[in-house]
Amino acid sequence: MAYLNIVDWGRLDVAFLYSHPNEKRERWLQVLRLVARDVKVVQNKIWSIRIDYGILEWLIARGIKVTSWENSSVSEQQLIDIVNGLPMLQILIIESRCITDAAVIALANSNLTNLTTLRLSMSGNFTDAGVIVLANSNLTSLTTLEISYCDQITDAGITALANGNLTNLTSLTINHTNEITDASLLALATCAMTNLSSLAINYCDKITDAGIVAIANGNLANLTELDISDCKNISDDGVIALANGNLTKLSLLNISNGMVLSENITDEGIIGLCNGNLGNLTSLDVSCIQEITDVGLAALATSKLTNLTSLSVILCHNFTDVGLIALANGTLTNIASLDINTCGNITDAGITALASGTLTKIASLNISFCRNITDAGVVALANGNLTKLSSLDVSGNDEVTDISFIALANRNLTSLTSLDICYCDQSTDTGLTALANGKLTKLSSLNVGGNKQITDAGVVALANGNLTSLTSLDISHCDQRTDIGLTALANGKLTNLTSLDISRCDNITDIGLTALANGNLTSLTSLNISRCHNVNISDEGVMALANGNLTKLSSLDMSYCRNITDEAVDTIRSRFPDFDFIW
């Protein structure tokens, strides 16, 4: 025990909870108290079960040093006990209706002088009364505060925060809190929280340009990250105010509208960003803004925002190859991550320009669900200038075939570590075999899920091919994969795999699971066999997993496997309490 630096108490005490006599358990807990420097309670089923068995009371009674609590399986009284009984907490993250004003007031009046991170969400029982007491508390070590999905909090609570004692905050997140208005942003803009470097105000429908103007021209000049995504009433005026205000240190700006396709921000706002004071921006997200056209993209391409390393324009349907070609040949040569997924007007012409353009530092490219991209575009990528690509997502493109995968396997993109080709409906065993035997020997993650024409032959080729660096493999959602393919994987060369997803493969049975259990994949820590509806996956296969070689397995998803009984689950749980079950 003396070598332990970080102790996951929930895992270590399993045997004692179930079998050891009280005296021995007490001695072990005393040793733990003496040697454990850092006990962290995390959000998983293991800890949730331990909480049901009284772990919180044991931790408090023995003075165990708990520095982080992130498990929400607690009641209001247990939350009060946590803040009063675990004085060394540095991180407290609770997502539960157990968050009430009484619990927050107990927190505010506690002695958690080391608390630096507090995240409270998912409670309609937490109101301004609790926030006001928290704002005026002695928890002045707090640097990160998040309040989310708390519908009873209004401007009164946020104004109290802005004017309270928590002046050391560097990160503040308020999202899905629908009653706050521009008054809250005005209070924040003029508050004493001048150390704030990160501010996120998301999904707040009553925020308008007036609030954004206040933030842009207020006291928060040290902000480096601003996320105002999904505030649907922000328009070009607000964006232009941001561009020309005091926030010259901003490196990350998110004005996307992921939940509601926005029409209030247009090319005018994007042009304003390009011509403003935000030359330090490195990350810009304008996803789901429908009124951005080629004009806006062309302005970005030749703008002063030359420090940009990340650009997301997801679901922007009104820009075309013209805008992408401008971007590909523009001045934003530091871009390392480009996400244009689900942009329906992008074709091979735009992708070809990107492949041969000036953006040679791109390491991550997402062109998924751009339905007009065909083999011509992907082959251009494979033969192009983007030799630093480490992550490529071409999933969901129906016109991409084996020709693309053969090119990817054998051309210039040998730095790829992650490749997602799921739901490319025309891909077959030929393409997967080419990938398996090609040059992409650095691949650590491969997703071929949902490709209906890939059969056991492709999986067998993969199992015996060159991709021995793979640690994550998804071959889910296809009836063409059977026990033959799974057995080949189990006995093949992919011994570095730590994560395997074979969910929704209805022709996998206990035979395949038994082969997997007794095969070479002894590094597996995560296995997903969910929604394999075949009645031939039963207790027998699951028990084989429990008794086989997969001793490192800690996460097992068996949800919607209707022929697995409670008895099998209880047996595995008693033998392997470290398992994080989804069932």
FIVO-940864 format. One line per 2 residues: their letters; for each residue x, y, z of C-alpha. Coordinates in pm, whole numbers. Layout:
BEGIN
A	X/Y/Z; ...
# end
This chain:
BEGIN
MA	0/0/0; 283/241/69
YL	352/299/-300; 4/438/-367
NI	-17/798/-481; -375/817/-603
VD	-625/578/-448; -958/486/-599
WG	-1106/376/-268; -1417/231/-429
RL	-1211/-24/-623; -963/-108/-349
DV	-1217/-181/-76; -1433/-414/-283
AF	-1315/-739/-125; -1351/-600/222
LY	-1704/-483/163; -1811/-831/64
SH	-1603/-1080/256; -1351/-966/515
PN	-1428/-949/886; -1476/-612/1047
EK	-1147/-622/1238; -940/-680/925
RE	-1136/-416/738; -1067/-166/1015
RW	-692/-233/1001; -694/-191/624
LQ	-881/137/650; -630/266/900
VL	-347/184/660; -538/359/382
RL	-585/666/598; -212/683/665
VA	-80/628/313; -346/770/80
RD	-246/1114/-41; -539/1162/-272
VK	-872/977/-278; -1096/1062/-572
VV	-1461/965/-592; -1562/942/-957
QN	-1887/906/-1150; -1922/536/-1219
KI	-2136/248/-1103; -1864/112/-878
WS	-1864/421/-662; -2243/449/-679
IR	-2274/98/-536; -2019/180/-265
ID	-2221/488/-170; -2523/263/-124
YG	-2309/46/108; -2221/341/328
IL	-1883/443/188; -1942/813/257
EW	-1995/755/625; -1680/536/643
LI	-1470/798/467; -1588/1071/700
AR	-1557/863/1019; -1199/762/947
GI	-1076/1100/829; -978/969/485
KV	-838/1248/271; -1084/1292/-15
TS	-979/1566/-256; -1229/1512/-538
WE	-1596/1412/-540; -1761/1373/-879
NS	-2035/1120/-808; -2395/1240/-817
SV	-2555/934/-657; -2621/1119/-335
SE	-2919/1263/-151; -2953/1617/-23
QQ	-2844/1505/324; -2545/1316/183
LI	-2439/1626/-8; -2458/1822/316
DI	-2252/1549/485; -1994/1566/205
VN	-1935/1941/240; -1924/1920/620
GL	-1730/1595/654; -1465/1603/379
PM	-1268/1919/456; -985/1849/208
LQ	-1207/1862/-101; -1059/2053/-392
IL	-1311/1947/-657; -1687/1901/-614
II	-1900/1809/-916; -2266/1721/-864
ES	-2532/1673/-1131; -2846/1592/-939
RC	-3171/1721/-799; -3012/1672/-459
IT	-2870/2021/-511; -3099/2237/-302
DA	-3061/2575/-141; -3012/2399/194
AV	-2723/2194/53; -2562/2493/-116
IA	-2596/2704/197; -2424/2424/392
LA	-2150/2430/129; -2118/2808/154
NS	-2086/2789/533; -1843/2496/532
NL	-1469/2492/591; -1377/2384/237
TN	-1100/2638/213; -916/2425/-48
LT	-1211/2401/-287; -1106/2528/-630
TL	-1362/2370/-863; -1739/2362/-813
RL	-1990/2240/-1071; -2358/2225/-986
SM	-2615/2124/-1245; -2945/1954/-1320
SG	-3148/2091/-1031; -3472/2285/-1026
NF	-3442/2304/-647; -3143/2540/-650
TD	-3252/2906/-651; -3115/3256/-614
AG	-3126/3216/-236; -2853/2953/-251
VI	-2647/3142/-508; -2654/3461/-301
VL	-2519/3284/7; -2255/3109/-205
AN	-2151/3440/-361; -2092/3595/-21
SN	-1920/3293/135; -1560/3241/236
LT	-1493/2992/-46; -1250/3238/-195
SL	-1017/2967/-328; -1273/2889/-598
TT	-1128/2939/-944; -1381/2738/-1148
LE	-1759/2764/-1108; -2030/2611/-1325
IS	-2405/2645/-1278; -2606/2458/-1539
YC	-2963/2344/-1598; -3084/2531/-1291
DQ	-3403/2698/-1411; -3483/2877/-1087
IT	-3176/3099/-1097; -3235/3449/-1227
DA	-3049/3776/-1268; -3062/3826/-891
GI	-2839/3522/-834; -2591/3605/-1111
TA	-2571/3969/-1002; -2493/3851/-648
LA	-2212/3634/-791; -2075/3928/-984
NG	-2070/4148/-674; -1970/3886/-419
NL	-1653/3747/-265; -1553/3500/-539
TN	-1309/3737/-704; -1049/3467/-769
LT	-1268/3296/-1027; -1087/3238/-1353
SL	-1359/3027/-1517; -1735/3082/-1501
TI	-1994/2874/-1688; -2367/2945/-1684
NH	-2571/2740/-1928; -2928/2626/-1979
TN	-3031/2881/-1720; -3320/3034/-1906
EI	-3423/3311/-1669; -3107/3516/-1689
TD	-3107/3822/-1912; -2874/4097/-2028
AS	-2884/4234/-1671; -2665/3940/-1563
LL	-2409/4011/-1833; -2405/4380/-1745
AL	-2331/4288/-1383; -2053/4051/-1488
AT	-1905/4308/-1725; -1865/4561/-1447
CA	-1777/4324/-1163; -1454/4272/-972
MT	-1386/3931/-1130; -1105/4074/-1336
NL	-915/3745/-1319; -1176/3572/-1535
SS	-1008/3411/-1834; -1294/3185/-1940
LA	-1663/3276/-1962; -1934/3051/-2105
IN	-2296/3167/-2131; -2477/2897/-2331
YC	-2839/2824/-2419; -2965/3138/-2250
DK	-3250/3253/-2472; -3301/3593/-2310
IT	-2948/3714/-2377; -2934/3969/-2660
DA	-2680/4194/-2828; -2710/4443/-2540
GI	-2555/4192/-2300; -2278/4104/-2544
VA	-2198/4473/-2598; -2164/4511/-2221
IA	-1922/4216/-2201; -1722/4345/-2498
NG	-1671/4688/-2343; -1652/4594/-1975
NL	-1385/4504/-1722; -1317/4149/-1841
AN	-1014/4235/-2049; -830/3921/-1934
LT	-1078/3688/-2102; -907/3439/-2330
EL	-1208/3212/-2387; -1565/3321/-2459
DI	-1845/3078/-2539; -2183/3233/-2618
SD	-2310/2944/-2825; -2681/2875/-2867
CK	-2794/3215/-2747; -3035/3254/-3035
NI	-3101/3628/-3001; -2741/3737/-3062
SD	-2698/3896/-3404; -2431/4063/-3616
DG	-2437/4368/-3389; -2325/4163/-3091
VI	-2051/3987/-3287; -1918/4314/-3429
AL	-1918/4465/-3078; -1706/4173/-2959
AN	-1465/4223/-3245; -1413/4590/-3164
GN	-1426/4584/-2785; -1179/4532/-2502
LT	-1140/4156/-2536; -817/4167/-2731
KL	-672/3867/-2544; -940/3629/-2669
SL	-793/3309/-2811; -1117/3104/-2825
LN	-1454/3227/-2948; -1763/3010/-2988
IS	-2069/3174/-3145; -2216/2852/-3284
NG	-2580/2755/-3268; -2585/2380/-3235
MV	-2943/2338/-3117; -3115/2603/-3330
LS	-2997/2688/-3679; -2934/3061/-3645
EN	-3026/3321/-3904; -2936/3626/-3692
IT	-2562/3612/-3759; -2463/3661/-4121
DE	-2161/3735/-4336; -2171/4087/-4196
GI	-2087/3959/-3850; -1809/3735/-3983
IG	-1659/4025/-4179; -1675/4232/-3861
LC	-1479/3962/-3677; -1220/3962/-3952
NG	-1167/4336/-3931; -1171/4376/-3553
NL	-926/4354/-3265; -926/3977/-3220
GN	-592/3902/-3381; -503/3661/-3099
LT	-785/3418/-3181; -665/3062/-3223
SL	-1003/2885/-3216; -1326/2995/-3384
DV	-1655/2804/-3396; -1930/2940/-3622
SC	-2116/2612/-3669; -2486/2599/-3758
IQ	-2501/2964/-3862; -2708/2934/-4176
EI	-2652/3279/-4318; -2275/3236/-4356
TD	-2199/3211/-4726; -1892/3206/-4948
VG	-1859/3578/-4882; -1799/3516/-4511
LA	-1558/3228/-4576; -1362/3434/-4827
AL	-1336/3717/-4573; -1202/3472/-4314
AT	-956/3330/-4565; -781/3663/-4616
SK	-839/3814/-4272; -606/3925/-3995
LT	-696/3612/-3796; -376/3441/-3902
NL	-322/3284/-3560; -625/3057/-3604
TS	-538/2693/-3546; -894/2558/-3517
LS	-1197/2641/-3732; -1543/2477/-3713
VI	-1812/2552/-3970; -2032/2248/-3912
LC	-2380/2242/-4069; -2332/2566/-4260
HN	-2531/2480/-4569; -2498/2808/-4754
FT	-2130/2805/-4831; -1994/2608/-5123
DV	-1670/2504/-5288; -1607/2870/-5366
GL	-1567/2951/-4997; -1363/2638/-4926
IA	-1130/2706/-5219; -1076/3059/-5087
LA	-998/2914/-4745; -763/2653/-4891
NG	-559/2918/-5071; -579/3191/-4810
TL	-361/3321/-4532; -486/3105/-4241
TN	-188/2875/-4279; -171/2787/-3909
IA	-498/2594/-3909; -439/2249/-3758
SL	-803/2148/-3709; -1079/2200/-3966
DI	-1433/2069/-3920; -1674/2113/-4211
NT	-1895/1813/-4144; -2249/1811/-4278
CG	-2190/2100/-4518; -2404/1976/-4802
NI	-2275/2201/-5079; -1911/2093/-5053
TD	-1799/1870/-5339; -1480/1711/-5466
AG	-1370/2045/-5610; -1345/2200/-5264
IT	-1172/1897/-5113; -923/1883/-5401
AL	-838/2248/-5346; -793/2182/-4975
AS	-562/1889/-5050; -335/2099/-5271
GT	-363/2433/-5092; -168/2624/-4832
LT	-320/2470/-4517; -46/2212/-4485
KI	-49/2215/-4104; -392/2052/-4081
AS	-369/1756/-3844; -741/1696/-3791
LN	-998/1708/-4073; -1366/1623/-4048
IS	-1557/1601/-4378; -1820/1356/-4256
FC	-2173/1360/-4397; -2078/1589/-4686
RN	-2288/1383/-4920; -2148/1526/-5245
IT	-1792/1412/-5176; -1688/1108/-5377
DA	-1375/902/-5431; -1223/1186/-5633
GV	-1208/1410/-5327; -1073/1146/-5088
VA	-812/1028/-5340; -703/1390/-5377
LA	-656/1406/-5001; -454/1085/-5006
NG	-225/1226/-5274; -212/1584/-5150
NL	-16/1816/-4925; -181/1734/-4594
TK	90/1494/-4483; 56/1600/-4119
LS	-298/1465/-4095; -333/1248/-3787
SL	-714/1236/-3771; -951/1200/-4066
DV	-1327/1156/-4053; -1503/1072/-4381
SG	-1795/890/-4221; -2145/904/-4361
ND	-2041/976/-4719; -2239/740/-4938
EV	-2036/799/-5253; -1703/706/-5095
TD	-1602/353/-5194; -1314/109/-5171
IS	-1122/324/-5419; -1085/586/-5148
FI	-967/341/-4885; -714/181/-5118
AL	-573/528/-5185; -566/618/-4815
AN	-390/291/-4736; -107/338/-4982
RN	-39/707/-5041; 81/1011/-4843
LT	-118/1009/-4517; 110/780/-4321
SL	83/997/-4008; -281/904/-3955
TS	-356/777/-3605; -736/802/-3623
LD	-961/711/-3916; -1341/712/-3913
IC	-1509/555/-4216; -1831/440/-4052
YC	-2154/442/-4251; -1980/462/-4587
DQ	-2233/228/-4740; -2033/136/-5050
ST	-1724/20/-4865; -1656/-355/-4873
DT	-1403/-611/-4759; -1174/-502/-5042
GL	-1128/-156/-4892; -1085/-281/-4538
TA	-832/-541/-4654; -635/-267/-4829
LA	-632/-61/-4510; -529/-364/-4305
NG	-230/-433/-4529; -134/-77/-4616
KL	99/191/-4483; -118/328/-4202
TK	78/147/-3935; 42/435/-3686
LS	-336/401/-3668; -452/369/-3310
SL	-825/423/-3371; -1038/282/-3652
NV	-1415/304/-3690; -1582/95/-3960
GG	-1916/65/-3781; -2234/52/-3984
NK	-2068/-50/-4310; -2314/-317/-4412
QI	-2102/-474/-4686; -1802/-546/-4466
TD	-1813/-911/-4364; -1603/-1157/-4168
AG	-1350/-1159/-4455; -1264/-794/-4392
VV	-1247/-845/-4016; -1017/-1146/-4062
AL	-788/-936/-4283; -788/-664/-4020
AN	-704/-913/-3745; -400/-1041/-3933
GN	-283/-720/-4100; -37/-439/-4033
LT	-247/-225/-3800; -95/-362/-3483
SL	-90/-19/-3316; -469/-13/-3295
TS	-599/48/-2945; -960/129/-3037
LD	-1173/-59/-3292; -1539/-16/-3380
IS	-1693/-282/-3607; -2045/-234/-3477
HC	-2387/-231/-3639; -2367/-496/-3906
DQ	-2522/-840/-3934; -2244/-948/-4171
RT	-1997/-975/-3883; -2027/-1310/-3706
DI	-1839/-1537/-3467; -1589/-1611/-3746
GL	-1469/-1252/-3756; -1473/-1213/-3378
TA	-1274/-1535/-3334; -1016/-1407/-3584
LA	-988/-1082/-3389; -953/-1274/-3064
NG	-662/-1478/-3198; -506/-1218/-3426
KL	-232/-958/-3408; -426/-664/-3260
TN	-302/-731/-2909; -281/-361/-2820
LT	-658/-316/-2839; -802/-160/-2525
SL	-1147/-76/-2662; -1368/-292/-2884
DI	-1721/-214/-3001; -1918/-502/-3153
SR	-2261/-369/-3061; -2561/-426/-3288
CD	-2400/-730/-3451; -2691/-970/-3426
NI	-2506/-1273/-3561; -2246/-1279/-3285
TD	-2320/-1553/-3032; -2178/-1707/-2716
IG	-1926/-1889/-2938; -1768/-1559/-3043
LT	-1770/-1418/-2691; -1605/-1733/-2559
AL	-1334/-1706/-2824; -1285/-1341/-2732
AN	-1266/-1428/-2363; -993/-1685/-2419
GN	-797/-1510/-2694; -505/-1269/-2727
LT	-681/-939/-2654; -571/-930/-2293
SL	-524/-551/-2295; -897/-486/-2341
TS	-1040/-250/-2082; -1366/-161/-2258
LN	-1606/-390/-2444; -1942/-302/-2597
IS	-2174/-589/-2688; -2496/-392/-2649
RC	-2799/-441/-2870; -2677/-777/-3000
HN	-3033/-901/-3002; -2953/-1257/-3101
VN	-3085/-1489/-2834; -2761/-1684/-2872
IS	-2580/-1428/-2656; -2669/-1552/-2313
DE	-2534/-1606/-1965; -2290/-1857/-2110
GV	-2105/-1599/-2318; -2100/-1340/-2041
MA	-1969/-1591/-1790; -1699/-1689/-2038
LA	-1593/-1324/-2045; -1582/-1321/-1667
NG	-1371/-1635/-1645; -1139/-1578/-1939
NL	-821/-1384/-2015; -972/-1034/-2013
TK	-854/-956/-1662; -804/-584/-1738
LS	-1164/-534/-1848; -1325/-258/-1644
SL	-1615/-145/-1864; -1875/-376/-2015
DM	-2185/-254/-2201; -2446/-529/-2229
SY	-2753/-307/-2264; -3046/-449/-2458
CR	-2899/-801/-2465; -3231/-954/-2373
NI	-3115/-1310/-2303; -2870/-1216/-2025
TD	-3023/-1267/-1684; -2991/-1090/-1352
EA	-2823/-1398/-1214; -2532/-1374/-1458
VD	-2488/-1004/-1393; -2491/-1054/-1016
TI	-2237/-1335/-1045; -1997/-1125/-1251
RS	-2042/-825/-1025; -1954/-1030/-720
RF	-1647/-1177/-888; -1533/-860/-1063
PD	-1660/-558/-872; -1429/-336/-1078
FD	-1660/-384/-1376; -1849/-70/-1475
FI	-2166/-229/-1608; -2413/-80/-1849
W	-2700/-323/-1865
# end
